[in-house]
Amino acid sequence: MTASRSARERKAASEAGPLAKVKIDLDARRQFVYKISCTECVVRDGQSWSAYRSGDDNGYMAAMDRWIFHLNEKHPGSDAPCMAYLSEAQQRLHERRERG
């Protein structure tokens, strides 16, 4: 059975840690769209920094990878469970760059 959108949101929020606000919407094709925003960082016009990825190519992993990189750069030592996956996120980034 596929997890509900709210269950996915709760899981992603728990992985992302206390600095994250996680929202999952549906796009026009009814695919999940993952948005993880930072509760501390503001980028422009009062907008929070955020990672926004559609569900096409495993949007959860793409959004979480961006979030992990943000935490690593802007909030070193963050107490987020997802930081355990930093080396895997770096490996995926390296592989994408080699393909691209």
Buried (B, 14 or more C-beta within 10 A) or exposed (E): EEEEEEEBBBEBBBBBBEBBEBBBEEEEEEEBBBBBBBEEBEEEEEEBBBBBBBBEEEBBBBBBBBBBBBBBEEBEEBEBEBBEBBEEBBEBBEEEEEEE
